Amino acid sequence: MTMLIKKLSYLFLMLIVISIISFLAIHAAPNSFFGAGELNPNMTKEAIEKLKAVYGLDKSLFMQYIDWVKNISTLNFGISFVSGQDVSAEILKRLPVTLIMNITALLVVFSVSLYLGIKAALHYEQKTDYIIRQIALVSFSMPSFYLALLFIIFFSVNLDLFPIAGLHSIEKKVGLAYYTDMLWHLALPVGVMIFVGIGSMIIYVRSLTLEILKSDYYYFALSRGLDKKKLLRFYILPNLLPPIITLLGLSLPGLIGGSVILESIFGIEGMGQLFFMSALSRDYPIIMGTLMITSFLTLLGNMFADLILLKLNPYMKRG
C-alpha cells in the first residue's frame, strides 16, 4: 500500500510538471487560432476580442493556467475552438479506438518478440537465428509511414483484402457484424504497429537470453539434466521478464505517438488524428486535453509496469 501511494503521488506530481511545460510550450508557439480571423477583413478587432474573452484568452497567462487547472480537476477540458463541441466528449469518443490499437499491438509485440527472441538465442548462429535477426533488422529500420503505404498498395489496392481507410463500412452500430467490420478496418494499422515494434524487442530479448545461457546458474541447471521446458520455465523466463516489462513501460509513449501518423494515414478517428488536426488548427483546448490524457495513460502504464516488477521480484527495493 505504501508503494502504491508513492507511485500515485509521483504520477500526480509528474502530471503537474507536464501540464506546466505543455501549457507554456503551446502558448509560446507562433501564430494562433485567431490568426486567420485577424487576416479576414470582415472580422473586426472587437469581434476577435469578444471571442478571446469567451474562451478566457484575454486574461494573463498565469490566470489562464489556473482556470484551466480548475476545470480539468473536474474533467472539464473546455470547448473546442474549431467544432464548438465539449473537448471531454470529443476525446472520450475517440479514445477507445486508440486504446484498442495500442493495447493489441503491445500484447502481440510482447508475445511475438519473446518467442522469436528466445528461439533465436537457443539456435545461436544457426539458420533460424539468422532468419529471425534479418526479420528484426528489417522491422527496426522500417519507417511506419512507409510500411503503411506499402500495406495499403499491396493488401488494399492490389489484393483488395482490406479497406484503404476509415473505421467502418457498416453504419448500424449494433451486432457482431459491426464490431467485426471495425476489426477488419483496424487490421492494417495494427499490423504496421506490430511489425515496426517487434524489431528492437526481438534484438533485446535475444541479447538478454544469450547472457542467461552463458550464466553459471544456467550451466549448473543444465548439468543436472533438466529438460528444455523446465530450463525455459524456471531459469530463462523469470530472468527475462523484469527487464522486458521495464522496456514495455518505456515503449508506451512511442506506441501512442506512432498512432498519430497511422491514424492520419488510414483515416481512423482516434486520439492521434484528433491531436494532429488540432495542432494544425491551433485548437488549444483539444491539444491540451489530448496531451494530458496521453500523459496520464503513459504514466499509468509505467506505474503498472513497476507494480508487476514488484510482484515478480518481491525483494526489489521499495523506494
KAFEN-V798563 format. One record per backbone hydrogen bond with DSSP energy under -0.5 kcal/mol. CO is the residue of the C=O (numbers start at 1). NH is the residue of the N-H. If there is no record, write none. Layout:
co=<CO;CO>
nh=<NH;NH>
This chain:
co=<1;2;3;4;5;6;7;8;9;10;11;12;13;14;15;16;17;18;19;20;21;22;23;24;25;26;32;33;34;35;36;37;39;40;42;44;45;46;47;48;49;50;51;52;52;53;56;60;61;62;63;64;65;66;67;68;69;71;71;72;75;78;80;85;86;87;88;89;90;91;91;92;94;94;95;96;97;98;99;100;101;102;103;104;105;106;107;108;109;110;111;112;113;114;115;116;117;118;119;121;123;123;126;127;128;129;130;131;132;133;134;135;136;137;138;139;141;143;144;145;146;147;148;149;150;151;151;152;152;153;154;155;155;172;174;175;176;177;178;179;180;181;182;183;186;187;188;189;190;191;192;193;194;195;197;198;199;200;201;202;203;204;205;206;207;208;209;210;212;215;216;217;218;219;220;221;222;227;228;229;230;231;231;232;236;236;237;237;238;240;241;242;243;244;245;246;247;248;249;251;252;253;254;255;256;257;257;258;259;260;261;262;263;263;266;268;270;271;272;273;274;275;276;277;278;278;279;282;283;284;285;286;287;288;289;290;291;292;293;294;295;296;297;298;299;300;301;302;303;304;305;306;307;308;309;313;317>
nh=<5;6;7;8;9;10;11;12;13;14;15;16;17;18;19;20;21;22;23;24;25;26;27;28;29;29;35;36;38;39;40;40;41;43;44;48;49;50;51;52;53;54;55;57;58;56;59;64;65;66;67;68;69;70;71;72;73;74;76;75;77;87;84;80;90;91;92;93;94;94;95;96;98;271;99;100;101;102;103;104;105;106;107;108;109;110;111;112;113;114;115;116;117;118;119;120;121;122;123;124;126;129;130;131;132;133;134;135;136;137;138;139;140;141;142;142;143;147;148;149;150;151;152;153;154;155;156;156;157;158;159;161;162;174;178;179;180;181;182;183;184;185;186;187;190;191;192;193;194;195;196;197;198;199;201;202;203;204;205;206;207;208;209;210;211;212;213;214;215;219;220;221;222;223;224;226;225;231;232;233;234;235;236;237;239;240;240;241;242;244;245;246;247;248;249;250;251;252;252;255;256;257;258;259;260;260;261;262;263;264;265;266;267;268;166;270;274;275;276;277;278;279;280;281;282;283;282;284;287;288;289;290;291;292;293;294;295;296;297;298;299;300;301;302;303;304;305;306;307;308;309;310;311;312;313;316;319>
